[in-house]
């Protein structure tokens, strides 16, 4: 558990994990647009869960995200904190009054990401491998992508990009190996099925005995 949490809050491990599933720029742009949308609408749902006094679950989640991002990358996390606060405010104070719209926008955000993965990235969402880490990493990933585009820490960008490409190469190799095993196993399964297939219970036609059925006259 401790090792998992260390990976969870390690920028390089977390960013590389998420980046391997979001390497093509059109899919990245979809996430840059819709991840904040999903986060904001999610805050409108969490704001309905009271914790103590005026504090609700959206406040706790927002504080956790902001603190964890600052820990992972202090400068980028600090810059992102006001934006996270704005998203929380829009969700808990504005969208909370418009439940049908919030649900519709939230579903639209997820649908857009699924389309991006299926038709652009050609790879399942990171959510399928590690839901918790994917949900956490996504919010910071899109912010870092914007910062990198604007010239933020180019050496870090190059390092992370190299690590992402290495992870993708490993994932592709594993996928290729698994596919080859499936192709190799298919004929064996077919032969095994044939060898164990039950013999028909229908009896073969009985051969008539000599003289049987003939009209013998003396």
Helices and strands as residue ranges (DSSP letters): H 2-8, H 11-19, H 25-46, E 50-52, E 55-56, H 57-72, H 74-89, I 90-94, G 95-97, H 99-115, I 116-121, G 126-128, H 131-149, H 154-196
